[in-house]
Amino acid sequence: MNIADLRQEYMRAGLSESDAQRDPLRQFELWFKDALAAGVPLPNAMTLATADAAGVPSARVVLLKGLEGGGFVFYTSYVSRKARELAARRAACLVFLWSELERQVRVEGVVEKVPEADSDRYFATRPLGARLSAWASAQSDPVPSRGHLEARMAQAESRYGDAPPRPAHWGGFRLLPEAIEFWQGRADRLHDRLRYAKAAAGWTLERLSP
């Protein structure tokens, strides 16, 4: 297989300045609804990119759990690699890819922890197994075997039953955007790229070369 021969022409839609919303969060909501309506698998999946104190980057896919307080909210272990890197450097980037719609959204900004009450409220809505695993797993740490994890899970179930509280080491982050770019694939690689940037009086909007 020659990977370089894999090509696709983008023909589905366009994105003009006149059609774009003045508020990028509103524009995101519209595109997210389109992804839901199109049946895109895991439309809330997003790549989260972070960097450690030395500037070494890393990325992983996490799930968006809300647009709240002017930002993009996700939940994780506060002892995970991503959380440790966010503690060292608050800057982060999110990327949504909805390939069925030939669209990407890139969000750049800084991250803050959500209030504990918000983390408590969301944690209570998680399936029981997910709540127990938050106690069983020291996320990103090495483990000797799968059996070790299963034993930890059994211990959590024995200790907390069907009412595990939220661990103090688990909670939410909110990425507060400073720039949001909307990418719409177009024919001949003349893609539409509209970039919103945070300004004192609101948001500025500019078109980027594809």
Disulfide bonds with the S-S distance in Angstrom:
none
